[in-house]
Amino acid sequence: MAEMQLVGAGLAAIGTGAAAIGVGIIFGNFVNGALRNPSAAASQFTNAIIGAALAEGLGIFAFLIAILLFLKA
């Protein structure tokens, strides 16, 4: 049973890496859009920050689940 909890913790830890990839995609697309239309960049920056915060929140939640599963094993 304990080894399956460690496997679950490892799988949950993948979510932290996925959050980092998501934040990179968000800001990469923001920079791409800002270079194409600089006048709209200021109005879209808030949307990029909100999207990054949501992605990081999910990453922190996945990390918390991984730590809880690891400590329970």
WOHUZI-V294115 format. One record per residue. N is the residue number from 0. PSI is psi as a letter, one per 30 degrees, with the letter a starting at -180 (NA if undefined). NEAR is the number of other C-alpha atoms within 10 Angstrom. D_FIRST is the distance of its C-alpha to the first C-alpha in whole Angstrom. Layout:
[[N:PSI:NEAR:D_FIRST] [N:PSI:NEAR:D_FIRST]]
This chain:
[[0:e:6:0] [1:e:11:4] [2:e:10:6] [3:e:11:5] [4:e:17:7] [5:e:18:9] [6:e:14:10] [7:e:15:11] [8:e:23:13] [9:e:16:15] [10:e:14:16] [11:e:20:17] [12:f:20:19] [13:f:14:21] [14:e:21:22] [15:e:22:24] [16:e:14:26] [17:e:16:27] [18:e:21:28] [19:e:15:30] [20:e:12:31] [21:e:18:32] [22:e:20:34] [23:e:13:36] [24:e:13:37] [25:e:18:38] [26:f:16:41] [27:e:13:42] [28:e:13:43] [29:e:18:45] [30:e:16:46] [31:e:13:47] [32:e:14:49] [33:e:16:50] [34:f:12:52] [35:e:11:53] [36:i:10:55] [37:f:11:55] [38:f:10:57] [39:f:12:54] [40:e:17:51] [41:e:10:52] [42:f:9:51] [43:f:13:48] [44:e:15:46] [45:e:11:45] [46:e:13:43] [47:e:19:42] [48:e:15:41] [49:e:11:39] [50:e:16:37] [51:e:20:36] [52:e:14:35] [53:e:15:33] [54:e:21:31] [55:e:19:30] [56:e:14:29] [57:e:16:26] [58:e:22:26] [59:e:16:25] [60:e:16:23] [61:e:22:21] [62:e:20:21] [63:e:16:20] [64:e:18:17] [65:e:24:16] [66:e:16:17] [67:e:13:15] [68:e:19:12] [69:e:17:12] [70:f:11:13] [71:f:11:11] [72:NA:12:8]]
